[in-house]
């Protein structure tokens, strides 16, 4: 949210949208290593290497964006894409992945916790859901009705609509009552970057 506001206010026009990307290297500069060395086993980028990364904020404010057919970027913010993730997942790692990791660390999830995730269905939910569910917890996502099935597909146990006024009585019973869950309740707000940990 904050980055979006900053971009809107200060970004040069015309400009290209978005900051995170993934793709395949088609050309490299003379200073870019193309073979591994004993002291550098991972930071090498021969032609054809699958990568992902993030346009630096300064460049983004100057109009550079990721929604383009080709990108020219410095090597420093680019890692090699893991072979076990797709390009679309790779493109979601720099911003959404960092947001997800920050939320997970801040929420201090424990086995059996109930998690309420307030976020658009996208990379943040896609990456948060498996982490929350892997801890034997119960995950409720808040999204638009058109995204209910997608939310359940990525791991949400239950979903509520954005149109629902958030009151204790409006949340699914399983997330409010302890039932078989012994942990606390973590409220993760990916729309406004809030983390709250409650115990009923």
Secondary structure in CASP SS format (residue, H / E / C, confidence):
PFRMAT SS
TARGET T0000
AUTHOR 0000-0000-0000
METHOD secondary structure of the structure
MODEL  1
X C 1.00
X H 1.00
X H 1.00
X H 1.00
X H 1.00
X H 1.00
X H 1.00
X H 1.00
X H 1.00
X H 1.00
X C 1.00
X C 1.00
X C 1.00
X C 1.00
X C 1.00
X C 1.00
X C 1.00
X C 1.00
X C 1.00
X E 1.00
X E 1.00
X E 1.00
X E 1.00
X E 1.00
X C 1.00
X C 1.00
X C 1.00
X C 1.00
X C 1.00
X C 1.00
X C 1.00
X C 1.00
X C 1.00
X C 1.00
X C 1.00
X C 1.00
X E 1.00
X C 1.00
X C 1.00
X E 1.00
X C 1.00
X C 1.00
X C 1.00
X C 1.00
X C 1.00
X C 1.00
X C 1.00
X C 1.00
X C 1.00
X E 1.00
X E 1.00
X E 1.00
X E 1.00
X E 1.00
X C 1.00
X C 1.00
X H 1.00
X H 1.00
X H 1.00
X H 1.00
X H 1.00
X C 1.00
X C 1.00
X C 1.00
X C 1.00
X C 1.00
X C 1.00
X C 1.00
X C 1.00
X C 1.00
X C 1.00
X C 1.00
X C 1.00
X C 1.00
X C 1.00
X C 1.00
X C 1.00
X E 1.00
X E 1.00
X E 1.00
X C 1.00
X C 1.00
X C 1.00
X C 1.00
X C 1.00
X C 1.00
X H 1.00
X H 1.00
X H 1.00
X H 1.00
X H 1.00
X H 1.00
X H 1.00
X H 1.00
X H 1.00
X H 1.00
X H 1.00
X H 1.00
X H 1.00
X H 1.00
X H 1.00
X H 1.00
X H 1.00
X H 1.00
X H 1.00
X H 1.00
X H 1.00
X C 1.00
X C 1.00
X C 1.00
X C 1.00
X C 1.00
X C 1.00
X E 1.00
X E 1.00
X E 1.00
X E 1.00
X E 1.00
X C 1.00
X C 1.00
X C 1.00
X C 1.00
X H 1.00
X H 1.00
X H 1.00
X H 1.00
X H 1.00
X H 1.00
X H 1.00
X H 1.00
X H 1.00
X H 1.00
X H 1.00
X H 1.00
X C 1.00
X C 1.00
X C 1.00
X E 1.00
X E 1.00
X E 1.00
X E 1.00
X E 1.00
X E 1.00
X C 1.00
X H 1.00
X H 1.00
X H 1.00
X H 1.00
X H 1.00
X H 1.00
X H 1.00
X H 1.00
X H 1.00
X H 1.00
X C 1.00
X C 1.00
X C 1.00
X E 1.00
X E 1.00
X E 1.00
X E 1.00
X C 1.00
X C 1.00
X C 1.00
X C 1.00
X C 1.00
X C 1.00
X H 1.00
X H 1.00
X H 1.00
X C 1.00
X C 1.00
X H 1.00
X H 1.00
X H 1.00
X H 1.00
X C 1.00
X C 1.00
X C 1.00
X C 1.00
X C 1.00
X C 1.00
X C 1.00
X C 1.00
X E 1.00
X E 1.00
X E 1.00
X E 1.00
X E 1.00
X C 1.00
X C 1.00
X C 1.00
X C 1.00
X E 1.00
X E 1.00
X E 1.00
X E 1.00
X E 1.00
X C 1.00
X C 1.00
END
